[in-house]
């Protein structure tokens, strides 16, 4: 992958996460990706990552972060 395209996709994913758009953030992962570092109670994949992010999601209190 082109370095500039990779950078743009990564920044798009981070911006999506900051907007609270989990689908937009998780779209950066390839189908079948293994996500390391997740708690034992979730599957080590994008669905497990979504579950963790949903569990830790807090209401937006500033102009940054999830809503």
N, C-alpha and C positions, 0 to 999 in steps of 0.2 A: 504494500500500500504506500502511496505517496505520503511523504512526511507531512506536508501541508494539509492534505486531506485528513490524515489521521489526527492532526492537531485540531482541525476544524470540527471533526466529529466528536472528539473528546470535549471540547469547549461547549458544543451544542448539548451534549449529555449533562455536563455540569450545570449549565443554565437551566435545562429542563428540571433537574433535581431541585435547584434553588426556587423554581416556580411551583414546585409541588407536583410536577408532571412525572409520576413514576414510570408510566409507559414510555415516555420520551427518553427518560434516563436509561431504563433497562433495554431499550432498543439497540444500544451500542454493543450489547453482548451477542455473540454468535449463537445460533441455535445449538443446543447441546453443551454449552459452555459449563465448565465446572468452576464454581465460585468457592474459593478457599477462605477459611477464617470465620465461617458462619457457626452459630451455636449448634450443638448436637441435636436439638429438637426440630431442626428444619433440614430439608434436603439441600445438598450442596449444588444447587443450580439456580437459575434465574428466578424460579418460583419461590425458592427458599429465601433468596435475597429480597424479593418483594415482600415476603412475610415479615422479615426482620425490619425492613424499612417502614412498613406499615405499623408494626408494634412500637417503634420508637418515635413515630411521627408526633409532633406537638403542634398546637395551634400557633399560627403566625402572630408574633408580637412586635415585629419590627418590619422594616422594608426589605429585609433579607430573609432567606430561608423559606420553608414550606408554609403554605397557607392552611 
